């Protein structure tokens, strides 16, 4: 498993295609204080049919939301996993990535093999 973090700001979007090339899946880290900032990431992976999970970062002192409420707010398919985590705690990050890697085989569809071209004549 390789993990790449990319800033969400527009000026870094040029990197996303390179980092996502060949990816089996992705994790969108959501901050409920700025949930609308997740929409571009969610849209990116949905449009490219890359399986993804939303990990809701639970900050100290921040209001906690049920994963179903976050799913509804982001208008996610029921098949998109939404979990709670604390990105500042190594054990929470480890548990989140472990959970995602165990879910990934069920979410992933292998690419279709390349079609053979018929030679004229």
Beta strands, then each sheet from edge to edge (+ up, - down):
strand 1: 26-31
strand 2: 52-57
strand 3: 82-85
sheet 1: 1+ 2+ 3+
end
